[in-house]
Amino acid sequence: MLRKEQPVLGNHEELARRFLAALSDCDKEAVGDLVHPEVEIRTERTVHRGTEAAVAWAGKAFDHLIRRYVPVEMEETGASLLVHAELQYVWRESGEVGDTSRVAIELGIRDGLISSWHLEDEPDTH
């Protein structure tokens, strides 16, 4: 018998995967569709509030690199989802991964949409 939490976690995981894929693709339209109108994106330098600011933030790209967020593990933490992921910087021309690091991304979820984002580096386990 399935527990009630399982479908919710599955939905949150799917939402997180779609959001991270949209970010990786710099797909501003998809990001706009997946964020809550009152979303807060917390970066090292500032907090971006609202859909318009989140879409502008998501559209920032590097000339020669593609930034990819590759989920490794996800865990429910109350009203949010903690995503342990690899942050990959891929050379646009060759497609080769130039650098990778482990990150933890806390995604707030409200009304079936991403309501907050906060990324932190995870300690190197090597």
Secondary structure, DSSP 8 states (H G I E B T S, - for coil): ---THHHHHHHHHHHHHHHHHHHHTT-HHHHHHHEEEEEEEE-SS-EEESHHHHHHHHT---SSEEEEEEEEEEEEETTEEEEEEEEEEEETTT--EEEEEEEEEEEEEETTEEEEEEEEE-----
